[in-house]
Each structure stands twice: as structure tokens, then as C-alpha cells.
Amino acid sequence: MEYRTIIEPFRIHSVQAIDLPDMTTREAALDRAGYNLFGLHADEVIIDLLTDSGTGAMSSEQWAGMMRGDESYAGSRSFFRFEGVVKDITGLEEVIPTHQGRAAEKILFSVAVKDGDVVPNNTHFDTTRANVEFQGAEARDLVIPEGTDPAAILPFKGNMDIGRLRSTIKEVGVDRIPLVMVTVTNNSGGGQPVSMQNLRDVRAVCDEYELPFYLDACRFAENAWFIKLREDGYADRTPREIAKEMFSLVDGATMSAKKDGLANIGGFLATNDESIAMNARNLLILTEGFPTYGGLAGYDLEAVAVGLEEVLDENYLRYRIRSTAYLAETVAGAGVPIVQPPGGHAVYLDAAALLPHIPSHEYPAQALAVELYRAGGVRGVEIGTVMFGKPDPDGGPDSPAPMELVRLAIPRRTYTQSHIDYVGEVVIDVAARAESLRGLTMTQQPPWLRHFTARFAEMG
Ligand SMILES: *Cc1c(COP(=O)(O)O)cnc(C)c1O
């Protein structure tokens, strides 16, 4: 008998208590935080789905690795272990550790990108975009058109639009394109995967114009699993073989080990370009640390080395992708509108569809996120007009974001199925009384990245 239930492929060895504060405490917390969930204390939250970045549980093997950490300043054993694992999975020659993903982006773009350049990507993650723009260059998103339609169901909605890549190269000229980047999975586009065929097609265009091709590899293992499930010819290949093939198509990669490194901190830049590596190491010494630790402790390098091996385990990936789909099916099955199909690391609730009576300048997704916290102590994050809308210089309504979403990101190996059932119950309860939800007004906002610190008041 083959049983249907896909279980968490681990047992719990060490636990941290969580607790639901009472309603008075939750109301007081919302009031203090100005209805901005970034202002909550984590202890005021029972299930925290704010992000999947660095919030996962490490394995006993990773903790054991931390005890083996070699803290030598130069040439530590832990560095060579880390380098060996990264080289084996990526096949890339030069491996530079960094304290997280954005540090790898910063050193790569500082040495490769200059004022007036254009960097194509399927969709830039926000730190990637900011680091490209910081160099005076343009970050251009070239995802296929279906990639921004919440309802379009496609196996590889994260793919780059090859036609638009070609027309961008023709329009701006090869000299102004320092590199082409593809993000796997496409985080800002709903965690949607990119097919191997699409990576091959991007490679072919890069070969034709002699352009370097880099992966933003943060969720490379989740992407490999989607290729195994959905792309012809990969069903019998291991996630490791698929990941190796993905990396074989590129000249380099940036990585946040807080995602598919299964670690709480860490990252790297890997490349086959010796001159980029040399310049990046010189900058690394200035900003991160000596090239054999790059802003990390020796024990962090060990945790990442073990995590990169564990993340490619089939049992882990089957459970990971299935548990995200399970939450999506629970809420969509009850009629709650979500971005389809669910991506690898998160479920995105479509607040524009759920709350048509709240206009975008009254922040429907923020109102939904606030109500999920008030009702059940669950924290998600608004990805809508608070995050991407622009204030009107004349004091009129904000310009709207393209979508009004609440992202429920699932930390790795952290919550059990009953935690997820609870989240489903809270979402379904709030959705059932959607008509009673009211919008918000923004009472205070900073000039940049306002979603982190803006304050709101609830409308009557
Ligand atoms: C998280 C993330 C980054 C940045 O990594 P940090 O470790 O948070 O600095 C870059 N790209 C993508 C796709 C990410 O998800």
C-alpha cells in the first residue's frame, strides 16, 4: 500500500514555544505599530509568515557542523568544505562567500555594471533592483506576459520573454548590457519556476551576443524540483542532476543561503570569470572580510555547506513544495482568490479580488494582512500599493501597484501541517466576512521603502 499523505520528513528534536496573545493584546499591538505588521514584536505573533528568508529550522547535522566550525581568519577548513560543496553543485570555478545575497549582488554589480547600463532579468528582486540602480543602471524586467496575471495557469510562469530580451539587446546595444540575469524561482513574480528550456534559450541569446549570463539562484533547489515535476525528460533525474544542469548553462550566480541554503545567514557569489572574481574579492576585503570567510563565521560556512546538500534531498523537496500547495488548495478550495498556480515558497492572497469595495489607495492588501493578524495572530506581508504604489505629489490618491497581494511565505521545516491548517482556518474566516473589512489611511510615511515604517489608521 502506498499511502497518500506526504509527511514532514523529519521529527522534532528541539522546540520553541509559540503563543496566541489575547485579543486585547493584539489590538494594543496593532495600535502601537500603527497597523504596520513590521512593527510587531515577533512574540506578539503565533504563526509568522512574513518571510521565508533565514527563518527556517536547521537540522541536527547543521548544528553538528557548527560545532566543527573552524574560525581561522585565513584558509579555514570550513571555507574549503563550503567551497567544495558550492563547486560541486554549481560547477563554477571561483567561489566567494558573503554574509547574505545582497552583499553578493553589491560586489558583482560594483565590478560589472556601470552608469547607463541596462540589466535584463525575468523579475528583479527588490535588493537586486536597488543594487543595479545604485550603479546608475536600469533594472529591466522581461518576464513573459502571463507572469504578471494572477489567474493565468502555466507550468513555468517565471520564464523570461526571449523576444523581449532580443528586442532589448537591439534597442540598447550589446555594449550597454553587462550581463543577463534570471531569478530562480521568480520571487517577485509569485515564486514561479523557470524551465530548463527557457534557461537554454537565454544561454543561446547570450552566446549569440557574447553576453555573460548569471543566475539569481536563491531558490535553485525548489526550481529544480518544479522542472522534475513539470518539464518533459526530467521525471527520472535527481534534483541534484537538474540543479547541476541549470548551473552548467550560466557563467556565474549570486545566492542567498537564507533561502535554499537552509541557513539563518549566508550567501555567495560564484563565477567562471577570473577577472570579475579578482575585482570582487578586492571589494569583498573592503566591505565583507577576507575571501575565505566573507562576513561569515566559520560555523556559518559549515551550516550552509550542510544545508546546500540537504536542500537537494527528494523527500525534503517533495514535502516543501507539497506543503505550500496544501495551503493554497485549502484556501482556494474555500473560494479565497489566490495567485495561481502556487509558487514554491509562498501563497499569495489576491486582495483586489477579495475586497473589491476597498480602492487601491485605501490599501486592501494591508487591510487584509491586518485582519489576519487581528483574527488569528498570523503575520503575512502586503505586496501592493503600500509597497509599490507612489504618493501623489499634489496630495491626491497614491498611484496603484499592479496587484494587491498578501504574501504568506512559509519558513522551511518550521511549521507542521496543523499550523498550516490553523492558518487556512484564519484566512477562510476572514474571507467569509470580507465585506465588513474597511480600508486604511496612511498617516505617516518615509521617503524610501515606506512599507517598512509607514503608519496607518483604520477608516470608520
Ligand atoms: C532574498 C533574495 C535576495 C537577497 O538575499 P538576502 O540574503 O536577503 O540579502 C536576492 N534575490 C532573491 C530572489 C531573493 O529572494
The ligand as an SDF file (V2000), in Angstrom:
LIG
                    3D

 15 15  0  0  0  0  0  0  0  0999 V2000
   16.2820   37.1020   -0.6720 C   0  0  0  0  0  0  0  0  0  0  0  0
   16.6300   37.3340   -2.0630 C   0  0  0  0  0  0  0  0  0  0  0  0
   17.7500   38.0970   -2.4200 C   0  0  0  0  0  0  0  0  0  0  0  0
   18.6000   38.8310   -1.4040 C   0  0  0  0  0  0  0  0  0  0  0  0
   19.1370   37.9900   -0.4390 O   0  0  0  0  0  0  0  0  0  0  0  0
   19.3900   38.4970    1.0670 P   0  0  0  0  0  0  0  0  0  0  0  0
   20.0410   37.3120    1.6990 O   0  0  0  0  0  0  0  0  0  0  0  0
   18.0550   38.8160    1.6630 O   0  0  0  0  0  0  0  0  0  0  0  0
   20.2800   39.6780    1.0020 O   0  0  0  0  0  0  0  0  0  0  0  0
   18.0450   38.2280   -3.7580 C   0  0  0  0  0  0  0  0  0  0  0  0
   17.2770   37.6600   -4.7140 N   0  0  0  0  0  0  0  0  0  0  0  0
   16.1850   36.9140   -4.4050 C   0  0  0  0  0  0  0  0  0  0  0  0
   15.3870   36.2820   -5.4850 C   0  0  0  0  0  0  0  0  0  0  0  0
   15.8210   36.7250   -3.0770 C   0  0  0  0  0  0  0  0  0  0  0  0
   14.7330   36.0070   -2.7830 O   0  0  0  0  0  0  0  0  0  0  0  0
  1  2  1  0
  2  3  1  0
  2 14  2  0
  3  4  1  0
  3 10  2  0
  4  5  1  0
  5  6  1  0
  6  7  2  0
  6  8  1  0
  6  9  1  0
 10 11  1  0
 11 12  2  0
 12 13  1  0
 12 14  1  0
 14 15  1  0
M  END
$$$$
